[in-house]
Amino acid sequence: MSLESDINSLVKSVDLELYDTTVVSENDETIYRVSVISKEIVSGKRAGVSLDSCVELTHLISPLLDVTPPVSGDYRLEVGTPGIERKLSTLKHYLLSIGEKVSLLLVNKEKCKGTLIKVQDSKIFVNVDGEEVVIDFYDINKAKTYFEW
């Protein structure tokens, strides 16, 4: 099994969903970032993830990384949520963001903002001002979720 699938199993054991794993460099420090979201939907939106859940997950993942380090050299493990406004870069990210507001920049430079309705194969369905718009995943240049205050 791969490291990501092992981490995914640990994330599921605490009733959360793995959103992403990334390696980033910030201030000359390497960070192995594990992003998780809640499986629970409340009033049509995903519930939050508690700090206690992130700490518990850190304690579960850390021994695994001692045996199978994600990178060579020194790094810091960071477990948290991807945030309320986050980049969407994989079909899985879209699937995990259904019901949320999304902002898309298409390869033809058009912009699209609305609520993500569903994902089917490589098609992204967005409600834009009451009208369903279907966009092919491969026609999207940049995408993110956003929050309206």
C-alpha positions in Angstrom: 0.0 0.0 0.0 1.1 3.6 -0.6 1.7 6.1 2.1 -1.3 8.1 1.0 -3.6 5.1 1.2 -2.2 4.3 4.7 -2.9 7.8 5.8 -6.4 7.6 4.2 -7.1 4.6 6.4 -6.1 6.4 9.5 -8.2 9.5 8.5 -11.2 7.2 8.0 -10.6 5.6 11.4 -11.4 9.0 13.1 -14.5 9.4 10.8 -13.0 12.1 8.6 -12.3 12.3 4.9 -8.8 12.8 3.4 -8.9 15.9 1.2 -5.2 16.1 0.2 -1.6 15.6 1.1 1.1 18.0 0.0 4.7 18.9 0.6 5.3 22.6 0.8 8.3 24.8 1.6 7.7 27.8 3.8 10.4 29.9 5.4 13.2 27.4 4.6 11.1 24.7 6.3 9.6 21.6 4.6 6.1 20.8 5.7 4.2 17.6 5.0 0.6 18.9 5.1 -2.4 16.5 5.5 -5.7 18.2 4.9 -8.9 16.6 6.1 -12.6 17.4 6.0 -15.7 16.2 7.9 -17.9 13.5 6.4 -20.8 15.0 8.2 -23.2 17.3 6.3 -25.2 19.7 8.4 -27.9 21.9 6.7 -26.5 21.1 3.3 -22.9 22.1 4.3 -20.0 20.1 5.6 -19.5 20.2 9.3 -16.2 21.6 10.7 -13.3 19.6 12.0 -12.3 20.1 15.6 -8.8 20.9 16.7 -9.0 17.8 18.9 -9.6 15.6 15.8 -6.6 17.2 14.1 -4.4 16.5 17.2 -5.7 12.9 17.4 -4.9 12.4 13.8 -1.5 13.9 14.2 -0.7 11.3 16.9 -1.9 8.5 14.6 0.0 9.6 11.5 3.3 10.6 13.2 4.4 7.0 14.0 3.6 5.9 10.4 5.8 8.7 9.0 8.6 7.6 11.4 8.6 4.3 9.5 7.8 5.7 6.0 9.0 9.3 5.8 7.1 11.3 3.1 10.3 13.2 2.1 14.0 12.9 2.6 15.5 15.2 5.3 13.8 17.2 8.0 10.2 18.1 7.7 7.2 19.0 9.9 3.9 17.3 9.9 0.9 19.6 9.8 -2.7 18.2 10.0 -5.6 20.5 9.4 -8.4 21.4 7.1 -7.9 22.9 3.7 -9.9 25.9 4.7 -13.2 27.4 3.7 -11.7 28.9 0.6 -9.4 26.4 -1.1 -8.0 25.5 -4.5 -9.8 22.7 -6.4 -7.3 20.8 -8.6 -8.6 17.2 -8.8 -11.9 15.6 -9.6 -11.9 14.3 -6.0 -11.6 17.9 -4.7 -14.8 18.7 -6.7 -16.6 15.7 -5.4 -15.8 16.7 -1.8 -17.0 20.2 -2.4 -20.5 19.5 -3.7 -22.9 22.1 -2.3 -20.3 24.8 -2.0 -19.8 28.0 -3.9 -17.1 27.8 -6.6 -15.3 30.2 -8.8 -13.9 28.8 -12.0 -11.6 30.4 -14.6 -11.8 28.5 -17.8 -9.0 27.9 -20.4 -10.8 30.3 -22.8 -10.5 33.0 -20.0 -14.3 32.9 -19.2 -15.2 33.1 -15.6 -18.0 31.1 -13.9 -19.3 31.5 -10.3 -22.0 29.4 -8.7 -22.9 26.5 -6.5 -21.3 23.1 -7.3 -24.2 20.7 -7.9 -22.6 17.4 -8.9 -19.7 15.8 -10.6 -20.3 13.1 -13.2 -17.3 11.5 -15.0 -15.2 14.6 -16.0 -18.2 16.9 -16.1 -18.7 19.6 -13.4 -22.3 20.8 -12.9 -22.6 24.3 -11.5 -25.8 26.3 -10.6 -25.2 29.8 -12.0 -28.1 32.2 -11.1 -30.6 29.4 -11.2 -29.3 27.8 -14.4 -27.4 24.6 -14.6 -24.1 25.0 -16.4 -22.0 21.9 -17.4 -18.3 22.4 -17.7 -15.7 19.8 -18.6 -13.0 19.4 -15.9 -10.3 19.7 -18.6 -11.6 23.1 -19.7 -10.9 24.6 -16.2 -7.7 26.5 -15.8 -8.1 27.5 -12.1 -10.8 26.8 -9.5 -11.5 27.5 -5.9 -14.3 27.4 -3.4 -15.3 30.7 -1.9 -17.4 32.0 1.0 -19.9 34.8 0.7 -20.1 36.9 3.9 
